[in-house]
Amino acid sequence: MAGSETSSARNSAGFTLIEILVALVILSFVALGIAGLFTHAVKTNASGHDYALLATEARFALETLQALPFDHADLTAAGSPHSMAPVNPNFTITYTIVDYDINNWQEASAGSWTEAATPGDANVKRITMTVASTNQVLEGRRVFTVSSLKIPG
């Protein structure tokens, strides 16, 4: 009897090879599912980084135009859309200028804006800038458009 107790204790002391293989198969399916999440997270993180660079590029370019004098050649409505050299070569920058002659600010606040007949009549310029990513690695088209007003002075 003592021999049979020893063999049954020996059989129940650990895992069998089949149990270990089943556990490894289950673990590998879980690991494959998690690996897919990691690749998605990397793409999402890269996309967010691209959008942040895009917004920074647009802000820098718009601030550059805002720093120019009101009658500067780069701020003329003629020849729109204009292009601008980006800091980051992965982007393209285009912008348009519209000259307005606003004499009654109450009408303007209601949305009635009259375009200036000649550039010399303008007292407000609307700058609309579009910055686009040329990065082909990421999926989708990344475009950032921002508009700003410039007044003389």
Stockholm file with secondary structure:
# STOCKHOLM 1.0

chainA/1-153         MAGSETSSARNSAGFTLIEILVALVILSFVALGIAGLFTHAVKTNASGHDYALLATEARFALETLQALPFDHADLTAAGSPHSMAPVNPNFTITYTIVDYDINNWQEASAGSWTEAATPGDANVKRITMTVASTNQVLEGRRVFTVSSLKIPG
#=GR chainA/1-153 SS CHHHHHHHHHHTSSCCHHHHHHHHHHHHHHHHHHHHHHHHHHHHHHHHHHHHHHHHHHHHHHHHHHTSCTTCGGGCSTTCSEEECCSSTTEEEEEEEEEECCSCHHHHHTTCCCBCSSGGGCSEEEEEEEEEECCCSSSSCCEEEEEEEECCC
#=GC SS_cons         CHHHHHHHHHHTSSCCHHHHHHHHHHHHHHHHHHHHHHHHHHHHHHHHHHHHHHHHHHHHHHHHHHTSCTTCGGGCSTTCSEEECCSSTTEEEEEEEEEECCSCHHHHHTTCCCBCSSGGGCSEEEEEEEEEECCCSSSSCCEEEEEEEECCC
//
